[in-house]
Amino acid sequence: MMEIPLTQHLAAFCTRLDYDSLPVEVVDRAKYFFLDYLGVAVRGSLSDSSQPLYRLADSLASTGQGTVLGRAEKANFPYAALANGTSAHSLELDDTHQAGSIHLGVSVFSAALAVAEQVGASGKDFLTASVVGFEVASRLAMALKPTEHYGRGFHPTATCGTFGAAASAAKLLGLSEAQLLSALGIAGSQSAGSMEFLAEGAWTKRFHPGWAAFSGVHAALLAKEGFIGPRTILEGRDGFLKAYGVRPEPSKISQGLGEDFQILQTAVKPHACCRYTQAPIDAVLSLVREHDVQPEQVERVTIGMLETGIPVICEPAERKYRPTNVVEAQFSLPFGVAVALAKRRAGLDEFSETMLEDAAVGALMAKVRYEHDPQLEENYPKEWPAWARVALDTGREVSAQVRFPKGDPENPLSWDELTAKYADLATAVWTDEHASRVCEAVRALEAESDLRKVTQEL
């Protein structure tokens, strides 16, 4: 029997998956991550980088009906996806799929929310389409392998996220298998996202998942109208895996598909910075709390690092030790470690313009060092561990190792903890009562016959 081509196999899975085939825990995580997404996106609506997107959406699509999270105005549905995806990524508090090193919800939920609202999809259909998007984007990211994909200068949240958004949108539009296959093919010609934002703390990273959602929605809409995309966009001679990878592993896409749901391997961020800084901060905070370490006692801090994270948060030194804006701070190991030591937390207040000028943080940054520890690589990218050693002025050294940062699937935030994170973020824009109503609606999303009843509250 002839083996089914890879892209076609993925399209068939996306088309045929239905709500009744989803395990209970997968449905639970879909609602869990959607609530997290909403909190981050609503609070992200206040970010400076979100405002140009709102002005663009307003100027180009003033008659639209799509919900723009955290805002009163509406936008045409694709532009709502663009705006929401950008705001949701602006705080560095969005979910992360470990093995793919990719933020999934920002592109997938942004696209799915826009299309579900447009067509009046049920809560079950929305949740199913979101799971489909998580599966597609995460599996492509795993197949490309994070170290190699990053090494070529690509941001997987942008590149792979476009496919996930397209699959979610296509699912909600009720496309046939052939149409969904075309949607994936069209998405492959829109997949983009450069890591060059690291050079000077530009806003383009925040824009990446918004554009992925926007592109994915258009890919699905074009396919619905009969536009034909390449059927071998993943495995073809000039396809995605070859063009964007070095030594891709196509088997990651199909292995366990429909059984090993990747949404269960996705993490939540408690700290407002790059995922590669989460474990180092957890290790430092554990030392601060266990040994009551005071900033003035610290002589030196050494962090054990994963190799892939070094060019992202450790190099070049002139940028990482002297961040000049919030984006640079979000991607600076020295800054993240220093604020954790100085302020005993690493939330939005710590990753702020004000903290860039804090004398205590500046002094501590100069004391932070890192080293690559090959032993940390044993289970990467499934695990993202780190360790911290702090030398004190008494001559004593204290150390801690974190295998699973808080928020990882193996060390998750409980529903109560996630709800507290959501409420803390959302109530910067909404009232407590409003935020609570939205939370209740999300917890019961599978019972909703028309998602527009929920988006009226957003």
Order of alpha helices (4+ residues) and beta strands (2+ residues): alpha-alpha-alpha-beta-beta-alpha-beta-alpha-alpha-alpha-alpha-alpha-alpha-alpha-alpha-beta-alpha-beta-alpha-alpha-alpha-alpha-alpha-alpha-beta-beta-beta-alpha-alpha-alpha
